Amino acid sequence: MRLQGLLHLKKPLIIAIPVLIVFLFSCSGFEKILKSDDYEYKYKMALEYYKKKDHYRYVTLLEQLQNVYRGTFRADTIEFYLAMGYFNQGDYLLAGHQFDMFRKNYKRSAFTEDAEFMYAYCYYKSSPRPELDQTNTYAAIEAFTEYINRYPNTKRKTEVNKIMNELKDKLVEKSYLSSMLYYKIGDYKAAIVAIRNSINDYPQSKYREELMFHLLKASYLLADNSVESKRRERFQNTLDEYYSFISEFPESKYIDEAKKMYEASMKVLQNVN
């Protein structure tokens, strides 16, 4: 029984030893490449690792070769693959900077169009969810617009248009969420300004009906909570918002609530008069 137990214990070790040997051999092989003074060999191996998508190894080798081949016919290949390595490792900030430098320094390279696209794509990958600051989203739109203007016949046009629509939808949602935040916290005066700005900035927004209804409701609630001297003017504004809303969305799901606010506003105005 004890012998059988030892044999069972040895089986995982027997399996693991070859794996460990291969791992150590591959590590030692890579260490030899790193320490080698044969730059042509390093360059060749960096390209091999690139093909295998071994991002850590080809980036490490290319970083060593940057200065060696600077100013030579291989410089653009090294710089471009290095930027791709940073991108594939998820460092979009560094990759974006690298692609930006590439497009400025190698305007006639075979990789220039790809670098222009990837520069914009790094901003796209860095664009956060709609609730957060959208600086990178604006930067991505600007960079992709520049790319399309520079390469109007690019094979990536469909992909770029899809990305641009996604980025613009994110800005629409950001505008919607920001404007509705004021409404939710009860700051109706600020909500009116923010909602109106959102509607004007994005007239084709999928949130247009909801925003116009809440513009009406914010106007009504502001008027209803106003001091006596401001009620008449603000209820009149509510009526204006009501007419704008029903003229555009006569079949809205909010129509019943909108009519109640209209009737309440009319009653107040009649009493004031």
N, C-alpha and C positions, 0 to 999 in steps of 0.2 A: 504493500500500500504506500509506504514512504517513498519507494523508488518511483512508483507511478506518479505520485505527487510532484516529485522533483522533475520528472520528465515533462509534466504539464507546465511547470514553471519555466522550464527551459525553452519551450516552444515559442513564446513571445520574444524571448531574447534572441533565439536563432533567426527569427523573422526580422527583428529590429536591427541586428548587427549589419547586414548588407545595406540597409537603408541609411544607417549612420555612416558607413564607409563612403557611400556615394555622396552623401551630404558634405562630409569633411573633404572629400576629394574635390567636389565642385567649388567649395569655399576656398580651398588652398589654390585651386586653379585660377580663380578670380583674383586672389591676392597676388599671384605671380604676374597676372596681366597688369594689375595696378602698379606693381613695382618695376615693371619692364621699362626699358629705355627705347624699345622698338615702337615708335609712334605709329608707324604704318600698321603694325599688328594691332595696336590698341584701337586705332580707327576702324579697322576691319571688324574687330570683336564688338565694338560699340554698335556698329550697324547690324551685326548678328543678334545682339541682345535687343535692339530696337525691333527687329522683325519678330522676335519671340515675345515682345511686349514685357520684357523684364526691365521695367522702368527704372528701378533703383540702380541697376548695374550700368545701363547705357548712359544715364544721367551722370553718374559718378565718373565714368571714363571721359565723357564729352567735356565735363568741367575741367578735367586735367588737360584736355587737348585745345581748349579755347585759345589760350595765348600762343600755343605752339604753332597753330595754323592760321593765326590772325593775319589777314592781308593776302592769303593764298586762295587758290580756286576752290578749296574745300571749306573755307570759312563760313559761307552761307549755309551749307549743309549742316555743319556742326551747330551753328546758332539756331537754325530752325528746329532741328531735332531736339536740341536742348530745351527750347521753349515748349515743344510738344511733350517732353518729359515732365516738365513742371506742371503742365496742364493735366496730364494723365495721373499725376500724383495728387491732384486736387488743389494745388496751390495756384488758384486763378489770378491772384494779385500779382505774383511774381511772373507767371506765364504771360499775363496781359502786358506787363512792362517789357518783357523780353520780345514779344511779338511787335510791340510798338517801336522798340529800338530797331528791330529787324526791318520793318517796312520803311523806316527812315534811312537806314544805312545801306539797304540792298534793293534799290528800286528796280533793278533790271534782272533780279534773280528769278529762276524758275519757280521759286517758292513764294514770291511776293504776294500774289493774289491769295494764296492760302493763308499767309500771315495776316493780311488785311482782314480776311474773314474771321480768323481765330482771335484776332485782337477784339473784334466786336463780340465774338462768341464768349470770350472770357467775362465780359461785362454781363452778358445774358446769364451765364452760369452763376454770377455773383448777385444777381437781382433777387432781393428777398421777398418774402410773402407780403401781400398788399398792406397789412397793418403797419409795416415798418417804413423807414425812410427809403424813398425811391430814387436816390441820386444815381445809383448804378443802372437803374432801369432807363432813366433819361439818357445816360451816357451810352447805353447799348443801342437805343433808338438812333441817336446821333451817329454812332459809329457804323451801324448797318445802313443808314441812309447814305453816308459817305461811300460805303463799299458799293452799293447799287449804282450810285452816280458814276463811280469810277469804272465799274464793270457791268454795264447795262445788259450785256448778253451772257452773263454768267450762267452756268448750269445750275447754280444754287438759288436761282431767283425764287422758285417755288418754296424752298425751305426758308429763305430769308423772309418772304412775305408771311409765311405761317408764324415765324418767330416774332415778327413785328406786330402782328395782330394779337399775339399772346401778351406781348409787353404793353401794348396800348390798352388791352382789356384789364391788365393789372393796374394801370394808372386810373382807369375809370372806376374800378372797385375801390382803390385808395381814396379817390375823391368822394365817392359815395359814403364810405365808412367814416371819413373825417367829418363830413357835413352832418351825418346822422348822429355822430357822437354828441354834438352840441344839443341836438333835439332830445336825446336820451337823458342828458343831465339837466334838462330844463332851462337851458340858456337859449330861450326862443329868439331873442334879438340876434344873437350870433348865428343861430341855426338858419334864420332867414337869409342872412348874407351868404353863409357857406353853401346852403342848398342852391341858392340862385346862381352862385359862381359855378357850382358843379354842373348845373343844367346848361349854363352858357358855354362852359369849357368843353363839355361833351354832349352836344345836342342830340346825338344818335344813341346815347347810353341806353342799355337795356333796363336801367333803373329809372328811366325818365318818368314813367307814370307814378311810381312810388314816391319819387322825389317831389314831383309837383303836388301830390296829395299832402305830403308832410310839410311842404311850403305853405299850403293853405291852412293846415292844422296848426302849424307854428304861429302863423299870423293871427288865427283865431284865439289861441291860448295866450299870446302876448297881449292882445286887445282885452281879453276877459280878465287879465290880471293887472291891467293898467290903472293908474290913478284916473280920476274922473275927467281931468282936463285933456287926457290923451285918448280916451276911449272912442270918441266919435271918429277921429281920423283913422285910428287903427282898425276899427270895425269896417270902415269904408275900404281900407286896404284888403281886408279879409274878403269882402265881396268881389274885389278886382281879381284876387287869386282864385276865387270860386269860379268866376266866369271864364278865366283862362283855362282852368282845369276841365270843366265840363265841355268846353268847346273842342278840346283836343281828345278827351276821353269820355264821351257821353255814355258809353257802356261799361265804364270802369267798375271793378268789384268794390271800389270805395265810394260809389255814388250815393248810397243811402246815408253814410256818415257825413259826406260832403253836404248833402241837402239839409241835414240837421244843423250843421254849423252855419249854413246860409240863413236858415229860418231864425236861428238864435241871434245872428248878427242883425238881420232886418228888424227884429223885435226891439233890440237895444237902440238902433238908430231911430226907429219910429218914436220910442219913448223920449229920446233925447230931443228930437225935433219938437 
